[in-house]
C-alpha cells in the first residue's frame, strides 16, 4: 500500500521488506510428527530466538519447556478476579442487609462474614472464573479474526494433524527469509513458505 | 539403613538384574487411529447431511418439550395451586425435579473438572458431551424454582437489583444462597464448556467450505491459531477453571441440600445431607452420561474412542457412589435411632413403612441394589444391560428426592395436620416435558458442535508423545 518505507534506525529492519510486496511476516515450515517438531523447537530455543511459535493441533506435553516459554500469567488474573469477587460479595451483602435497609433477623448482627458465606464463596468463584476466562483471551490477544498466517493454505491443517513452526521477521535473529528458510530446512521442516503481512 | 549389607550410595546388586515391570496403560484410542481420523470422525458428525433419525427425534423431542410449555402457561395463568401443592406439602414435584436435574448436571463437572485435576486421561472422550449435559440439565432445573415463586414476572426480586419496594434479598436464607450457587454454577460451566471448545471450533472453521459455516464457526473460534504460546495460556486457564469448578460443584449440591438441612423439619435437619447429596448427584449424573453416550456411540460408531475401558470406569464410579448412597441411607436410620428424638425416629420409620413406603422401596431397589450388578464384568460388558441399569438409577434418584421432600412434609410434628401429597396432571406434564426440552438442546449440540474434544483425544494417542520413537 505505502510505497515509501518508514524510517528505521535499525538496519536489520530494512531486510524485512523486499521489492515484491508487503512486509514479510515470517517463514513457516510444516512437520508431520510430534517428536520432530519437539526437537526442532529445542534447537530454535537454543539458538536464542524469541519471536517464533509452534502451531499444533493439540498441546504437546513439555513443549513449553522445549520452547523456553515462561509460566503463563493467567493465574494472576484469576487471583485478581477471585479477590474482586470476595470483596464484591462482602460489599453487596453488607450494603443490602446492613447499611441500606438494616434487617433484624433472629436478633443476630446485621452483618458478619459467617451468614452470607455461601454468597461470598460463590462470588469469589464466579469472578475468579471470569478472570481466568477473559485472562485467557487477554494473554492470547484474542479474539483476532485476521492474521497473516490465515492466508497460508497449509495453515488450515494445523488444527487437524500438522505441526508448523513460524519464525517471525520481527525477531532480531531474523536476518533474511533465505537464512530462516535454511534453518527450518536443516531442522527437517517441509513445505517451507514465506508469509507476508 | 545401618543394617544394610550394601555400602551407602551403591544400589543393591539385585537392582541391576531386575528389569522394571512394563505396566501397559489401557489404550484410550483403539486401533492406533491417526490424528486425521479423529478430526474426520468428529467433524464428520457436524458436516454430514442431517440424518433422518435426528430429524425424527428432534420433532418428537420438540413435541415433548411443548408439554412443559403448556404446563407452565396453564400454571402462570391459573396459579401454583394447579401443581397439587397444599398444606402440609408446600414443596412437591417442582423441588424434586429441581434437585433431580441439578444432580444430573454434577457428573459433567466431575468429569470435566475433578477428573482433569486427578489426571484421569480417560475423561477426554466423554467430557464435552458430559459438560453439555450439565448445562442443559441446569437449564431444566432452573425452570422449576423460577415458576415455583408463583408470580414469575417478579422472579428478578431474587437477585440483588433495586426495585420499587426498596427491599433487598435476605442473605440469611438458604434459598437465596441457592440463587447464587446455581447461577454461578451455570455461568462457570458454560464458560468452561465454551473455552474448551474453542480449538475444536477452529478445526471445524478450517474445514468449512461454505460462507455461513466459515462465518459462524470462525466467529465462535475467536481466531484461534493453535500456537504453543496460545496453548500455554489456554492450558493454564483450563486447569484453573477445573480447579475453580471443583469446589464449585461440591458447593452447589451442598447448598441445595441446605435448602432442606437448615430447616427444622424431621428427616431434613441432618448434617449428612451435603456429602450424601453430592454423592447422589455424581451417581445420577454418571448414569445419565451413560444413558446418553451408549446410544451415541452406537449411532456414530465411536467404539474406538469410547471403548470398554471408559464404560468400565463409569460403571465402577456408579457402583462406588451407589454404594455410598446406600451407606448414607443406613446412616440416616442409625442416627435417627441414636438421636433419641421421637420425631426424627418416626420420620425414618415412616419413610420405610408409612404411606410412601412404595416410593422408598423403589428408591432402594434402583439405587442400592441395581448398581451392585456392576461388580460383574459380564454385566459391564453387556451394554444393553448397562443402559437399562442406568435408567433404573435415574428413576431411583428421582424417587430419592421425592422421598426426602414429600415424606417429611406430609407427616411432620402434628398428626392433625398430616396429609397425602399427590401430583396433578400439570405437574406430570411439566416434568416429562423437561426431558423433551433437554433432548432438543442436546440434539442441537450433537448436530452443530463438536461432540468429542478432538484436541484432547489427539493428545492421549500414542503418537502425540513427543518422546515416542
Interface residues (C-beta under 8 A of the other chain):
Chain A: X33 X34 X35 X37 X38 X41 X53 X54 X55 X56 X57 X58 X59 X60 X61 X62 X63 X64 X66 X67 X69 X71 X72 X73 X74 X75 X78 X92 X93 X96 X97 X100 X101 X103 X105 X106 X108 X115 X116 X118 X119 X121 X122 X123 X125 X126 X128 X129 X130 X132 X133 X135 X136 X137 X139 X140 X142 X143 X144 X145 X146 X147 X149 X150 X155 X156 X157 X158 X159 X160 X161 X166
Chain B: X34 X35 X36 X39 X160 X166 X167 X168 X169 X170 X171 X172 X174 X176 X177 X180 X181 X184 X187 X188 X191 X192 X195 X199 X202 X203 X205 X206 X207 X218 X219 X222 X223 X224 X225 X226 X227 X228 X229 X230 X231 X232 X233 X234 X235 X236 X237 X240 X241 X244 X245 X247 X248 X251 X255 X258 X454 X455 X456 X458 X459 X463 X464 X465 X466 X467 X468 X469
